[in-house]
Amino acid sequence: MTDLQRADLEAGKRIKKFNDDNSVELATITDDSMGPVIVGVSDQVAAVELAESKQQADGGDVSGAKELAKKAMGKVIYKYAVRGQVKAEMIGNLLLASSLDHPLTYITEVDDVLSVTRAKELKQIMDTNKGPAGVLTNIVAADVTIMTNIIKGFTDLETLPTDVIKEKKSEGTDKIQPAIDLLNAFVAREGKLLHSYWSGGANDALVDEFDLKSHAVVLGKRHNIVEVTMVREEDGGPVIRGTFTCLKNNKVSDGGGTNVYKIEGIPQGVQPFKAEAPGRKTESLDVIVKKGTTVEVIVKMRLA
């Protein structure tokens, strides 16, 4: 989870507590959108926390289990290979004896893929020559089954770290930002409703409290920035030579010859802006300005 994602989650948790602490006052807002918005904040906080817990999944324990399983596999294969080597030497089959003459480290001290390859090759040699039909009469079908099972046990473990990483990404990392985006959307909707119903009234202090608690705080950042990218509605192309204005403090950005318009030092909270460009309709928008962060917005400019 990034610093900004963490800050957004903490802001969402503050708003969830704000909603719990002020449930009686919030119930006086009869707008049928308020209930689903409050539930949405709570649900998305839970969704982000669940995704974060999935992201924290650790494959370390799997790695330790793999190492133990590799050693166990090596010991079993080595045990039967030594047995077969002795038998082959006793009957004068030096080529077969040589093919089975390997130390334990031949399997245990190499990478996983090579370890499995070598274990399977040795098992196959013993399987081909096992008794009673083969010359290795001290190795039987039941021994080959034991070797087969121990190799399978290791190869099953071998894929687990990749599976853990895939699950960590699909169930954790990939789901965090969408859940954060939904959380921020519900917080923004609640802010708009509170400003609409309570600003200038008896609950004006609660509006200020909401604005304060809804801001994501990222340590080490200093400026409240809104960065707008203007694009043409019809084809997504850049819109330059426009202006972007904060109606709260009348700060204006002309984009500096680009279609990215940035304004710094904006008061935190829900702030009104307008985007203008030659041949385009004026677009009005409200942006939740967060303390210490850059809020990025794409504005589609319609033909006038």
C-alpha positions in Angstrom: 0.0 0.0 0.0 1.4 3.4 -1.0 1.7 6.4 1.4 -1.2 8.1 -0.4 -3.4 5.0 -0.3 -2.6 4.6 3.4 -3.6 8.3 3.9 -6.8 7.8 2.0 -7.7 4.8 4.1 -7.0 6.6 7.4 -9.2 9.5 6.2 -11.9 7.0 5.3 -11.7 5.5 8.8 -12.0 8.9 10.4 -15.1 9.6 8.4 -16.6 6.2 9.3 -16.0 7.1 13.0 -17.5 10.6 12.4 -20.6 8.9 10.9 -20.8 6.5 13.9 -20.4 9.4 16.4 -22.9 11.6 14.7 -25.5 9.1 13.6 -28.3 11.0 15.3 -27.6 14.2 13.6 -27.0 12.5 10.2 -30.4 10.8 10.5 -32.0 14.3 10.3 -30.9 14.5 6.7 -33.9 12.9 4.9 -32.2 12.8 1.5 -32.5 9.2 0.4 -28.9 9.3 -0.9 -27.4 9.9 2.5 -28.0 6.3 3.9 -26.3 4.5 1.0 -23.5 7.0 1.1 -22.8 6.3 4.7 -23.0 2.6 4.2 -20.7 3.0 1.2 -18.0 4.6 3.3 -18.2 1.8 5.8 -18.2 -0.9 3.2 -15.3 0.5 1.3 -13.2 1.0 4.4 -13.7 -2.7 5.1 -12.9 -3.6 1.4 -9.6 -1.7 1.5 -8.6 -3.3 4.8 -9.4 -6.7 3.4 -7.4 -6.1 0.2 -4.5 -4.8 2.3 -4.5 -8.0 4.4 -4.3 -10.0 1.2 -1.5 -7.9 0.0 0.5 -8.7 3.2 0.4 -12.4 2.4 3.9 -13.8 2.9 5.5 -16.6 1.0 8.4 -16.9 3.6 6.9 -19.9 5.4 6.4 -21.6 2.0 10.1 -21.1 1.2 11.1 -22.8 4.5 8.8 -25.7 3.8 10.3 -26.1 0.3 13.8 -26.3 1.7 12.8 -29.0 4.1 10.9 -30.9 1.4 13.9 -30.7 -0.9 16.2 -32.2 1.7 13.7 -34.9 2.5 13.4 -35.8 -1.2 17.2 -35.9 -1.5 17.6 -38.2 1.4 15.0 -40.7 0.1 16.4 -40.8 -3.4 20.0 -41.0 -2.1 19.1 -43.9 0.2 17.8 -46.0 -2.6 20.5 -44.9 -5.1 23.2 -46.1 -2.7 21.4 -49.4 -2.2 21.2 -49.8 -6.0 24.8 -48.7 -6.5 26.1 -51.4 -4.2 24.0 -54.1 -5.8 25.2 -53.0 -9.3 28.9 -53.1 -8.2 28.4 -56.6 -6.6 27.2 -58.0 -9.9 29.8 -56.2 -11.9 27.5 -53.7 -13.7 29.8 -50.8 -13.4 28.0 -48.6 -15.8 24.8 -48.9 -13.8 26.7 -48.4 -10.6 28.3 -45.2 -11.9 24.9 -43.8 -13.0 23.7 -44.1 -9.4 26.9 -42.9 -7.7 26.1 -39.3 -6.5 26.4 -37.6 -3.2 23.3 -36.3 -1.3 24.2 -32.7 -2.4 23.7 -33.8 -6.0 20.0 -33.2 -5.3 19.9 -30.9 -2.2 22.5 -28.2 -3.2 21.1 -27.2 -6.6 18.2 -25.0 -7.7 14.7 -26.5 -7.5 14.3 -27.3 -11.2 17.6 -29.1 -11.4 16.9 -30.9 -8.1 13.7 -32.3 -9.4 15.2 -33.3 -12.7 18.0 -35.2 -11.1 15.7 -36.9 -8.6 13.4 -38.1 -11.4 16.4 -39.3 -13.5 17.7 -41.4 -10.6 14.3 -42.7 -9.8 13.8 -43.7 -13.5 17.1 -45.6 -13.6 16.1 -47.5 -10.5 12.6 -48.1 -11.8 13.9 -49.5 -15.1 16.3 -51.9 -13.3 14.2 -52.8 -10.2 13.6 -56.4 -9.0 12.4 -58.9 -9.3 12.7 -58.8 -13.1 15.7 -56.3 -13.1 19.2 -56.6 -11.7 18.5 -54.3 -8.7 16.7 -57.0 -6.7 17.1 -54.9 -3.5 14.8 -52.2 -5.0 11.1 -53.1 -5.6 8.0 -51.4 -6.9 7.0 -50.2 -3.5 10.3 -48.4 -3.2 9.7 -46.6 -6.5 6.3 -45.6 -5.3 7.9 -44.0 -2.2 10.3 -42.1 -4.4 7.5 -41.0 -6.8 5.5 -39.6 -3.9 8.3 -37.8 -2.2 9.2 -36.1 -5.6 5.5 -35.1 -6.1 5.4 -33.7 -2.6 8.2 -31.4 -3.4 7.0 -30.4 -6.9 3.6 -29.5 -5.4 5.3 -27.1 -2.9 7.5 -25.8 -5.7 4.6 -23.9 -7.3 3.3 -22.4 -4.1 5.3 -19.2 -3.9 4.2 -18.2 -7.4 0.6 -19.0 -6.4 1.0 -16.9 -3.2 2.4 -14.0 -5.3 -0.5 -14.3 -7.8 -3.1 -14.3 -5.0 -1.4 -11.5 -3.2 -1.6 -9.4 -6.4 -5.1 -10.4 -7.6 -6.7 -10.4 -4.2 -4.7 -7.6 -2.6 -2.7 -5.1 -4.7 -5.0 -5.1 -7.7 -8.0 -4.4 -5.5 -6.7 -1.7 -3.2 -6.8 1.3 -5.6 -10.3 0.5 -7.0 -11.5 0.2 -3.4 -9.7 3.4 -2.4 -11.3 5.2 -5.4 -14.8 4.1 -4.3 -14.1 5.1 -0.7 -13.0 8.5 -1.9 -16.1 8.8 -4.1 -18.4 8.1 -1.2 -16.6 10.5 1.1 -16.8 13.2 -1.6 -20.6 12.5 -2.0 -21.1 12.8 1.8 -19.2 16.0 1.9 -21.3 17.5 -0.8 -24.5 16.5 1.0 -23.3 17.9 4.3 -22.4 21.2 2.7 -25.7 21.3 0.9 -27.8 20.6 4.0 -25.8 21.9 6.9 -23.5 24.8 5.8 -24.5 28.0 7.5 -26.9 26.2 9.9 -26.8 24.8 13.4 -24.5 22.0 12.3 -22.0 24.2 10.5 -19.3 23.1 13.0 -19.9 19.4 12.0 -19.3 20.4 8.4 -15.9 21.9 9.3 -15.1 18.8 11.4 -16.0 16.5 8.4 -13.8 18.6 6.0 -10.9 18.3 8.5 -11.2 14.6 9.0 -11.7 13.8 5.3 -8.3 15.1 4.3 -5.7 12.5 3.5 -2.5 13.5 5.3 0.8 12.4 3.7 3.8 13.2 5.8 6.6 15.2 4.1 4.2 16.9 1.6 3.6 20.6 1.9 1.3 21.9 -0.8 -2.4 21.4 -1.5 -2.4 21.0 -5.3 -5.1 20.4 -7.9 -3.8 19.3 -11.3 -6.3 19.2 -14.1 -5.8 17.6 -17.5 -8.1 19.1 -20.1 -9.1 16.8 -23.0 -11.5 17.1 -25.9 -14.7 15.2 -25.2 -15.0 13.9 -28.7 -11.6 12.3 -29.2 -9.6 12.7 -26.0 -7.1 15.1 -27.6 -5.3 17.8 -25.5 -7.0 21.2 -24.9 -4.4 23.9 -24.6 -4.7 27.7 -24.3 -7.4 27.3 -21.7 -7.6 28.5 -18.1 -8.4 26.7 -14.9 -9.6 28.8 -12.0 -10.1 28.1 -8.3 -13.2 30.1 -7.4 -12.4 30.0 -3.7 -9.2 32.1 -4.0 -9.3 33.1 -7.7 -6.0 31.5 -8.5 -5.7 30.7 -12.2 -3.5 28.4 -14.3 -3.1 28.8 -18.1 -1.3 25.4 -18.5 1.9 26.9 -19.7 1.3 25.8 -23.2 0.3 22.3 -22.2 -3.1 20.7 -21.4 -2.1 20.2 -17.7 -3.3 23.0 -15.5 -1.9 23.1 -11.9 -2.9 25.3 -9.0 -1.1 25.1 -5.6 -2.0 26.4 -2.2 -5.7 25.7 -2.4 -7.7 25.6 0.9 -8.5 22.1 1.9 -12.0 20.8 1.6 -14.6 20.8 -1.2 -13.7 23.7 -3.5 -15.3 25.0 -6.7 -13.4 25.3 -9.9 -14.1 26.2 -13.5 -12.3 25.1 -16.7 -12.5 27.3 -19.8 -11.0 27.1 -23.3 -11.6 28.7 -26.7 -14.5 27.0 -28.6 -15.4 24.9 -25.6 -18.2 25.1 -23.0 -17.2 26.2 -19.5 -17.1 23.3 -17.2 -17.8 23.7 -13.5 -16.6 21.1 -11.0 -16.2 20.6 -7.2 -12.9 19.0 -6.1 -12.0 17.6 -2.7 -8.7 19.3 -2.0 -6.6 17.2 0.4 -3.9 18.4 2.7 -0.4 17.8 1.5 -1.5 15.9 -1.7 -1.9 16.5 -5.4 -5.4 15.8 -6.6 -5.4 14.8 -10.3 -8.6 15.4 -12.3 -9.4 14.8 -16.0 -11.9 17.3 -17.5 -13.6 16.5 -20.8 -14.2 19.8 -22.6 -17.4 19.9 -24.7 -17.7 21.8 -28.0 -19.4 25.1 -27.5 
